[in-house]
Amino acid sequence: MDEFKIRFNKLLVNKFGIHPNQIRPEANFTKDLGADMLDMVELMLEFENEFNIAIPDNEAEKLNTIGQAETYIRDMIKNTDS
């Protein structure tokens, strides 16, 4: 597992109190993990702080699953590094 995935998963485990086995790309933040709007805002802030990126509100609203968030953040990091 790469460093990004370890850090990403750790945030999810800490935020939602879930077992790492529950981290699946198709898992929906609200339906599967029980996140409400405040949880999502806090999670996006944690992602921004952890990975030193900025996630615009209009983009954050589109991140409904773990897989979508992971792909988006990886792309943001890649674009920042280039």
N, C-alpha and C positions, 0 to 999 in steps of 0.2 A: 504494500500500500504506500503510495507516495505521500510526501509531507503535507501537500494540500489536503488530501483526503482525510488524513489523520486530524488535522486542525479543524476541517469542516465538520467531520463527524463528532468531534469533541464538543463543538458549540451546540450541535443538535442534542446530544446526550445531556449536556448540562442544562439547556434551556427547557427541554420537554421531559426530562427524567425518564428517558426511554432506554431500552437495552440496545446496544449497537446492532443487534440482529434485526431490529425494527427499521433500520435505515435502509430503505429501498427507494430506488429512483422514482417509482410510481406512487409512493406514499404522499398523500395530499396533506398539507399543513393543517387545514381546518377539519377536514372530514376524518382523517386517520390519526392525527396527532392532537386534535382538540384545540388548536390555536385560535385565539380570537384576534381582533384587529390590533389590540395593544401588544399582544405577543408577537405579531408579525412586524410591527414597527420596531419593537425592541430587537427582534432577530436581525432585521436589516441593519440596524445600527451596530449590532455585534459583528455582523459580516463586514461592514465598512471598516470598523476599527481593527479587526483581526487581519484583514487582507489589504488594508490601506487603499481602499477604493471608495468611490461615491456611487450610490445607487439612486438614480432619480425616482421620485414617487411614482411617476407613470410607468416606469419599468418594474418597480417593486410590486405593483398591483398585478402584474402578469405572472409573477413567480408563485405558482400554486402548488407545485410539487417539489420534492427534494431534488429530483433530477433536473428540473428547470432551473432551480437556484444554483445547483452545482455547475451546470453548463454555462449559465450567465456569468457567474463569478470567475470561472476559469477563463472565459473569453475576455472579461474586463482586465484580468491580471495580464493576460497575454498581450492585449492591446496597450497596456500601460508600460510593459517591459520593452515593447518594440520601438 
